[in-house]
Amino acid sequence: MDRFYFDHNATTPVSPEVLADFTDTLAEVYGNASSIHYYGQAAKKRLEEARRQVGALLGAGANEIVLLSGGTEADNLAVLGAVRASGKARRHVVTTAIEHPAVLNACAQLEREGVEVSYVAPGADGVVDPEAVRRALRPETVLVSVMHANNELGTLQPVSEIARIASEASALMHSDGVQAAGRVPVDVAALGVDLYSISGHKFYAPKGAGALYVREGVKLAPILYGGHHEHDLRAGTENVPGAAALGRAAELAGDRLAPEANRLAALRDRLERGILERVPDTAVNGNGAPRTPNTTSIRFEDVEGEAMVIALDLRGFSVSSGAACSSGAVEPSHVLTAIGLSKDRARSSLRFSLGLQNDGRQVDALIEAVAEAAAHLRRLSPTSHAHA
């Protein structure tokens, strides 16, 4: 049976070019980047090259890139680091109800430390209103954290407008760009952010490599303690092969950004059209809002999302019923309930996220499989009298 992968927001396969860089570095550049001898300096050179490559993807200077283990560490360092470094006696954070758990749980930790956090709800289209962020600000607000692209809906947030509002209030602005970097153009200067998180495994690099953009002059408290690595922000011997792979993946993503975005947007639209035409009682979550080109979230009335994921997997298609980091959770998606869906409707939603190896033939085969699986599950569903 052919197998087709439509879950690129969870993770992506490592591209052949990136794998070659990774294995070469792993085999040949084994020095410790803190060592002053030949092998150490070769490793340091690889790290600096990776910093330049990542910086180029984000429109940042190499000196503003902190190399980390991935998006979760980047979000934690940004959120916890910025707030703990603040000298204010009372501290307040503004974030949104649709953030990734890496931001939400970092904020929950801050609340345990006595910091107040406001969670701004999005509109029904999955987009946060900048004015709602403005209304949530207080004199003691030290940080605003709003993701660039939502991992479940693909909706793009008005980060530059929100960053302007945060700046006027003298608060730092962080954006979780894990689902945006490599998929849409990112220019941290144009966005006006102080901190921006990325993760390599979302754009064809291995898991375990990511980065945080830290605008020059921004002070963060470290969350790991040890040596003086990464501008004193990330103690621990650097993952040189991971960084090299991240850098190469960033370079490739930048090179193919526009043509690949156009190709994926056309495939996504074809997938949505096909499913909405073939399967009754379906709707696109976040429809009408600006979205990343590769992502769609579709709900199927009277169909359990998890059952649909299994039915499609048996037919050779890998899709998701929400965020991979929350799979196994009994609760419905916090993102879908935040945009106003009932728990049942949230549970009846599927996320399809496309990538490099998907093509029109695969999309058409997926539409067919979705139509078959939905019809079959509705026939079995006790609540689905309308489809009997």
N, C-alpha and C positions, 0 to 999 in steps of 0.2 A: 504493500500500500504506500502511495506517495504521502509524505507528510509536509504540511505547509505551516509556517510560523507567522502568526499575526499578533504577537505579544511583545513588540519591541519597546513599549514603555516600561515593561518589567525588566528586561535586559536585552542586549543585542549580541549576536554572535561576534567573536573577534575576527576582524577582517584579515585576510592573508598578509597584507603589507604590514599591518600592526603586529601580527604574530611573529613575522620575520624579525622586526626590530626588537621585540620582547625577548625572543630566544637568543638572538645575537648578543644582546646586552647581558642577559642572564649568564651566558657561557663565557663571554670575553671581558666584560667590565665588572669584575667582581670586587674591586677595591672599595674601601669605606671612604665616602666623599669627604670625611673629616681628616683623612690622612694626607700628609703633605708630600708623600712620595709619588712616583709615576702612576701607580695603580689608583691611588686615592684621587689624584688630579684628573685622571681619565673619567672616573665616576662623577666628579664634581662638574666636569665639562658636559657630561650627558644631562645632568640635572639642570644646568643653566640653559642648555639648548631646549629642554622640555618647557622650562619657564617661558622662554621666548615664544615658543610655538603656541602654548596655551594663551599667553598674553595677546598674541596676534589674533586669535579667534575671538577674543573678548574686547579688543581695542584697548588693552591695558599694557603698561610697562612690565618687563620681566621682573623687576624688583617688587612689583605689587602682587605677585602670584605666590601663594603659600601652597606647597605640595602636600597632600593629605591622603587618607585612605579611601575617600569617597564622599558622597553627598551628606551622609549622616554626620560624619565628623565635621565637614565644612559648615553645616547648619548649626551644629552644637557650638563650634568655636565662634561663629559669628554671633549667635544669640547670647550664649552664656558669657563669652569673652567680652562683648561690647557692654553688656549690662554690669558685669562685675568690675569692669575697669572704670565705670562712671564714678565720679567723686560725690554725686548727689546723695543727700541723706535719705530722700524718698525717691524711689524709682518706679517708673511705669512703662509698660511695653504695649504697643498696639500691633496686633496681628489679625489674621482672618480665620474664619471657621472652616476654611477649605484647605488649609496648609497640610503639607506632608507630616506624618507623625514625628519625623526628625525635628521639625520646628515646634509642633504642638507639645511634644513631650519635654523638649528643652524649656518651653515656657511653663509647663507644669512644674518642673524642677525649680524654676525661678520663683513661682508662687510659693513653693515650700520654703524658700529662702526669704519670704516676706515682700517680694516684688509684686506689684499689682499688674494684671494683664487684662486688656480689653480685646475681645474677639469680635471682629466686624463680620456681619453676615453678608454674603454676596446677593445679587439679584437673582431672579428665577433663571436668568441666562447663564449663571455661573461666573459673572463678572462683578468685581467689587467696585462700588462707586467711590471715587476719590473724596467726594464730599462727606461720605460716611466715615472715612478715615479722619478727615479734618475734625469732624464732630467728636471723635473719640479721643483726640489729643488733650493733654493736660500740661500745665506748667512743668510737671515732673517727668514728662515723657522723655526717655533717653533713646529709645529704639522703636522703629517701625519695620516690621518684617512682612513683606507681601511677595508671594511666589510670582515668577514671571509667566509660567505656563502650568496649568493644573494637570496633574498626572492622570486623572480619570477622564476629564472632559476635554482636555486639550485647550481649554479657554485661555486666552492671553489676557493678562491683567494690565491695566493702565499704569505701569510701573513709573514711567517718567513723570506723569502728573502727580502721583502719590509721593515720589521722591522730592518734587518741588515743595509740596505741602510740608513734608517732614523737615526739609532744610530750613524753611521759613520758621519752623518751631524749634530750630536748633537740635533736632533729634537725628540720630544716625539712621540711614536707610539700608536695610538688607533685603536682598531678593534671592530666593531659592530658584536658581536657573537650571536645575538638573534636567528638566524636561524640555528646556528651550535651547540650550547651547548645542550647536551642531544641527539644529532643525530650523531655527529662524535666525536672522541676523541679530547679533548682540554687540552693542557698543556701550560699554559701561559708562563712558563719559557722557554720551548722549542720553542714556537712561538716568544719569544723575545719582547712581547708587554709590554707597560707600563700601558695601560688601556684597559679593555675588558668589554663590556656590555652584560647583559643577561636579559631575561624576562621569568618569570615562566609560563605564560599561553601558551607558545610554547611547554612546556613539562609537561602538565597535572597538573599544579598548577592553582589556581584561578587568574583571572585578577587583576591587582593592586599590584603585588609584583614582584620585579626584583632586580638586583644588579649591581654594578660596581666594577670590580677588579681594585684596585689602587696599583701599585707596591710600596713597601715601599720606602719612600724618595721622591716620586713624589708629587709636590705641585700643588694643585688646588684651585681656588677661588670658594667659594660656590655660588649657584644660588638662594638659599633660605636663608633668614635671620631670626634668632630667637635664640633658645637655643643652647646648646653645644652637640647636639646629633650627632651620627655617625661620630666621630672624627672631629667635627666641620664642616662637609661637607654637612650635611642634617638636618637642623633644623626641629623640629616638633616631637610630640610624635609618637613613632614607631608603625607600624602596626604589632603587635606581632603575631596574627593569620596568617596573610599573610606571614610573614617571616617564621613561623613554617611550613606552607604548602610548601613554596618555598624550604626550606631545605629538607623536606621529599621527594619532587618531584625530587630534585637534586640527592639525595641518590639512589632513585629507578632508575632514568635514568642512573646513573653510573653502577648500578648492571646489567642492561639488555642491555647495549650499543651494545656490539659486536653481540650477537645473533639477536637482533631486527634489527640492521643495515643490516645484511645478509638477513633476512626475507623480509624486506621492499625493498631492492635493487632487489631481485628476483621478487617480485610483481610488482615493477615499470617497470622492463624490460618486464615482461609479458604484462603489460598494453600498453607499447609503441609498442611492436611487434604486438599485436592484432589490435591496432588502425591503424598502418601503413599498415598492410596487408588488413584490411577490408575497409578502407576509402581511396579512391584515392586523390592525390594532398594534402598530409599532410607531415609535416616535424617537427623534434624535434629542438627547439631552444636551442643553447648551446650544441648541440650533440658533443660528443668526448672529452669534457672538464671534468675534475674531478668534481663530483657533490655530494651533500648530497644524501643519499640512497633513500629518500622518495619523491623526487620532479621531476616532468617533466613538461616542457612547450611545447605544441604542437600547431602548426598553421594549420589552415584549409582554403585553398584558397577559395575565394568567399563565405565565411561564416562569418557573424558578430558575434564576440565573445560573446557579451551581449545576443544576440538572442539564441545562443547555451547554455549559462548558464541557461536561462529561460526554454528552451526546455528540458534540462536535469533535472532541478528542478521539472518540471511537471512529469517527469518519475521517480522521487524519488532519484535523485543523486545531491549532493551538491558539486559543483566545483566553480572555480573562473576564471575571465577573466584577473586577474592581482593581484596587491597588494590590500588587503582589505582596507588599509589606504587611498588608492587613488580612491576607488570605488565612483561612482557618478561624477568622473572627466570626462569631455568631451574629453580632450586631450588623445591621445593614451599613453601607458606606456612609461615613460622616459627610462626605462631599455631596452625595445625592440627596441626603435628608436636609442638608444646609440650603440647597436650592429649592426646597419646598416639596420634594417628592415624599409620598407616604412610604412607610417601611416596606410595604409589599411592592410598590413600584420600584423602589431603590433595589430591592432584591431581584427584580425581574430585568435588570439592566446588564448588558454585556459591553465590554470595552474591546474594540478592535484597534490595534496599533500597527501600522505598516512600516516596512523598512526596505533596505537595499535589494534584497533578493525577491521581493514580491513583484508580480507582474499581472497583466490583465487576465491571463488564463487562470492564475490562482484566484484572483478576485471573483471571477465568474463561477469557478468551482465552489468557492466559499458561499456565494449567494445561494446556489443550489442546495448546498448542505444545510444552511441556515433555514431555508424554506422547508426542507424535509424534516429537520429536527424539531422546528417549532410546531409544525402540523402534528407530528407524532406525539409530542409532549402535551399538546392541547387536547388531543383525543383521550389521553390518560388522566387529564386534570379534572378533579371533582368540581372545581370552581368554574370550569370553562364550558358552561351550558351553551353559550353563544356559538361555540365552535363545534358542537356535537354534530 
